[in-house]
Amino acid sequence: TGSVVARTTVKISADVSAKITDLPIKDGDNVKKGDVLIRLDQTRYRAAVGQAEASLAAARAAEKRAEATLLEAEQANRRNKEMYDGKLISEETYIQVETNYQVAKANLESAKYYTDQQGAVLAEVRDNLDKTIITSPIDGTIVSLNAEIGEIVMIGTMNNAGTVILTVADLNTIEVE
């Protein structure tokens, strides 16, 4: 006893959870690598991209403010050092200005890290948006279609395999098991 199976079979699942909005294929259709198989609802993911873009813009603005504050503190620190060296201001005043300068440097460094973080968040949400369009990873035939327009697909977890939406197999090369 045995069975005839395709050498290459790919089970297609979603990388993001969403409702299926377009399913331009049906059982038995031949597909080429890169053909669109499924489109998922992008509403939530487009909103997340917009929010992340706004957060990144705000982070960049905060970084510019921190640069300006540092420049101002640096100039004040330079003037006060000269005045302190000439014994025109107290040590306490000098230390206060020096501290303000060091705080401004730290604030700029923090703002740069925050900008980097917001850039990474934007990259992540854009990646999730891209994952709402699922394409065929191989040339083949749709051998199993397990979903319909309007269904919500779930992503897999450690204990749950997630929704297998469809299976694509290359029927040009088959094996007997």
Buried (B, 14 or more C-beta within 10 A) or exposed (E): EEEEEBEBBBBBBBBBBBEBBEBEBEEEBEBEEEBBBBBBBBEBBEEBBEEBBEBBEEBBEBBEEBBEBBEEBBEBBEEBBEBBEEEEBEEEEBEEBBEBBEEBBEBBEEBBEBBEEBBEBBEEBBEBBEBBEBEBBBBBBBBBBBBEEEEEBBBEEEEEEBBBBBBBBBBEEEEEE
